[in-house]
Amino acid sequence: MSLDFEPIERAPAYEKIAKAIEARILSRGLAPGDALPAETALAAQFGVNRATVREGLRQLERDGLIERRPGTKRFVVARPRARDIAAGVSRALRLNEVTFADAWEAMMVVEPACARLAAERMEPDEIDALAGIADRLHTDDQDLDAAVEQVVGFFQALAGFTRNPALVMTEAPLSMLLRPSLRLVVGRVLQARARIKEAQGRMLDACREGDGEAAARWMTRHIVDFKRGYEIAGIALDRVIPLG
């Protein structure tokens, strides 16, 4: 039996530069905040011209691994932000034809865990911050986009208060996937805002009491309520979440 292999693709030099610097960052050889050498120094080290180095740095900047130091042209190692990672993951999930049912099932697993851990770990100033987010949701004539962003923000804040980076990175793309269906539910279901506000208030009370089980229980009811909202709003659960 003969095996046929495709020729090995030769990556452009700028990609090799980006991968070399990325490997140094991932191995902790470069830590967040560390400055990279100037372009001329990097060009000399890699044996290429500055334009090639510049393109490699642009790729790392797009990936969120480096950023420009304010007031200078120098790059420093960055800590990728959850919202940037979440946007990419959310886009990938949509391209893989994730349905509303898929996203809802995932939220039923992740969101109650976030609520429970947040309630058990939150400090008084964090509870105040969550209360401030809850206060932004109005049940009357609030702009639809503002209402949607408030709900997404509440989910993401709870995840952040778990102090678990893995949960933060897992939750963020899920709550971003919620946006299209949430617009339909809040826009079409008259009692949606009032029910969301009640659930958020109950979770906030549980956080004030440090009661993780109550927070998880109310989050579960909250997510189940979204499914009822889908049905009332006429959203088919097997519908693929749109790319836009």
C-alpha positions in Angstrom: 0.0 0.0 0.0 1.4 3.4 -1.0 0.8 6.6 1.0 0.6 9.9 -0.8 1.5 13.0 1.2 0.9 16.7 0.2 4.0 18.9 0.0 4.8 20.7 3.2 3.6 24.3 3.1 6.2 26.9 3.7 4.8 29.5 6.1 5.6 33.1 5.4 8.5 34.5 7.5 6.1 36.9 9.4 4.0 33.9 10.5 7.2 32.1 11.8 8.1 35.3 13.7 4.7 35.5 15.2 4.8 31.9 16.2 8.2 32.2 17.8 7.2 35.2 19.9 3.9 33.5 20.8 5.8 30.4 21.9 7.9 32.5 24.2 4.8 34.1 25.7 3.0 30.8 26.2 6.1 29.3 27.9 6.1 32.2 30.3 9.4 33.4 28.9 7.6 36.7 28.4 5.1 37.8 31.0 2.2 40.3 30.6 3.6 43.8 30.7 7.1 42.8 29.4 8.3 45.0 26.6 9.3 43.4 23.3 12.6 44.6 21.7 12.3 47.3 19.1 11.5 46.3 15.5 15.1 46.9 14.4 16.4 44.7 17.1 13.9 41.9 16.3 14.7 42.2 12.6 18.4 41.7 13.4 17.7 38.7 15.7 15.4 37.0 13.1 17.6 38.0 10.1 14.7 39.6 8.2 13.7 43.2 7.3 11.6 45.4 9.5 8.5 45.1 7.3 8.4 41.4 7.9 8.8 41.9 11.7 6.0 44.5 11.6 3.6 42.1 9.9 4.4 39.5 12.5 3.7 41.9 15.3 0.4 43.0 13.7 -0.7 39.3 13.7 0.1 39.0 17.4 -1.7 42.3 18.1 -4.8 41.0 16.3 -4.7 37.9 18.4 -4.6 39.9 21.6 -1.2 38.7 22.7 0.6 42.0 22.5 -0.5 45.7 22.6 1.1 49.1 22.2 2.4 50.8 25.3 0.5 54.1 25.7 2.4 57.0 24.3 5.1 54.9 22.6 5.5 52.7 19.6 6.8 49.8 21.6 4.8 46.6 22.1 4.3 44.9 25.4 2.9 41.4 26.2 -0.8 41.6 26.9 -3.2 39.4 28.8 -6.0 38.4 26.3 -9.3 40.0 27.4 -12.3 37.7 27.9 -14.5 39.8 25.6 -12.1 39.5 22.7 -11.7 35.7 23.2 -15.5 35.4 23.6 -16.2 37.2 20.4 -14.0 34.8 18.5 -15.5 31.7 20.2 -19.0 33.0 19.7 -18.4 33.5 16.0 -16.9 30.0 15.7 -19.9 28.5 17.4 -22.2 30.2 15.0 -20.2 29.1 12.0 -20.5 25.5 13.4 -24.3 26.0 13.2 -25.0 26.0 16.9 -28.8 26.1 17.5 -30.7 28.0 20.2 -31.3 24.7 21.9 -27.5 23.9 22.0 -26.8 27.3 23.5 -29.6 27.0 26.0 -28.4 23.5 27.2 -24.9 24.8 27.7 -26.2 27.8 29.7 -28.2 25.4 31.9 -24.8 23.8 32.8 -22.6 26.8 33.1 -24.7 29.7 34.5 -26.0 28.0 37.7 -22.4 27.0 38.5 -21.3 30.6 38.1 -24.1 31.9 40.2 -23.3 29.4 43.0 -19.6 30.2 43.1 -20.1 33.9 42.8 -22.6 34.0 45.8 -20.1 32.0 47.9 -17.1 34.2 47.0 -18.3 37.8 46.5 -17.0 40.6 48.6 -19.4 43.5 49.8 -18.1 45.9 47.1 -18.7 43.3 44.4 -22.2 42.8 45.6 -22.7 46.5 45.4 -21.4 46.4 41.8 -23.8 43.6 40.9 -26.6 45.6 42.5 -25.7 48.5 40.2 -25.9 46.3 37.2 -29.3 45.0 38.3 -30.6 48.5 38.7 -29.9 49.2 35.0 -32.7 47.0 33.9 -36.0 48.9 33.6 -39.4 47.2 33.2 -41.1 49.9 31.2 -39.8 51.9 28.2 -36.0 51.1 28.3 -34.3 50.9 24.9 -34.3 47.3 23.7 -30.5 47.3 23.0 -29.8 48.6 26.5 -32.0 46.0 28.1 -30.2 43.2 26.1 -26.8 44.4 27.1 -27.8 44.7 30.8 -28.9 41.0 30.8 -25.7 39.9 29.1 -23.7 42.1 31.5 -25.4 40.5 34.5 -24.4 37.0 33.4 -20.8 38.0 32.7 -20.5 39.9 35.9 -21.5 36.8 37.9 -19.0 34.8 36.1 -16.3 37.3 36.8 -17.1 37.3 40.5 -16.4 33.5 40.6 -12.7 34.5 40.3 -12.3 31.5 38.0 -10.8 32.4 34.7 -11.8 29.2 33.1 -15.5 29.9 33.9 -15.2 33.5 32.7 -13.8 32.3 29.4 -16.5 29.6 29.1 -19.4 31.8 30.0 -18.7 34.9 28.0 -19.3 33.4 24.5 -22.4 31.7 25.7 -24.0 34.9 27.0 -23.0 36.6 23.7 -24.8 33.8 21.8 -27.9 34.8 23.9 -28.2 38.2 22.3 -30.2 37.3 19.1 -32.8 35.3 21.0 -32.9 37.7 23.9 -33.8 40.6 21.6 -36.7 38.6 20.3 -37.9 37.5 23.8 -37.6 41.0 25.4 -39.1 42.6 22.3 -42.1 40.2 21.9 -42.9 38.9 25.4 -44.6 41.6 27.5 -43.7 40.1 30.9 -40.1 39.2 30.0 -38.4 42.3 31.6 -40.3 41.9 34.8 -39.5 38.2 35.1 -35.8 38.9 34.3 -35.7 41.7 36.9 -37.2 39.4 39.5 -34.8 36.6 38.9 -31.8 39.0 39.0 -33.1 40.4 42.3 -33.5 37.0 43.8 -29.9 36.1 42.8 -28.7 39.3 44.2 -30.4 38.5 47.5 -28.8 35.1 47.5 -25.4 36.7 46.9 -25.9 39.1 49.8 -26.6 36.1 52.1 -23.7 34.1 50.7 -26.2 31.3 49.7 -24.7 29.6 46.7 -27.4 27.0 46.5 -30.2 29.6 46.4 -28.3 31.6 43.7 -27.9 28.5 41.6 -31.5 27.5 42.0 -32.7 30.9 40.9 -30.3 30.9 38.0 -31.7 27.6 36.9 -35.2 28.9 37.1 -34.1 32.0 35.1 -32.6 29.9 32.3 -35.7 27.7 32.2 -37.7 30.8 31.9 -35.8 31.8 28.8 -36.9 28.6 27.2 -40.6 29.5 27.9 -39.8 32.9 26.5 -38.5 31.3 23.3 -41.8 29.4 22.9 -44.0 32.5 23.5 -41.8 34.6 21.1 -42.1 31.9 18.4 -38.4 31.0 18.4 -37.8 27.5 17.1 -35.2 25.8 19.4 -33.7 23.8 16.5 -33.1 27.1 14.6 -29.4 27.8 13.9 -28.3 31.0 15.7 -27.8 33.6 12.9 -24.3 34.9 12.1 -25.2 38.6 12.3 
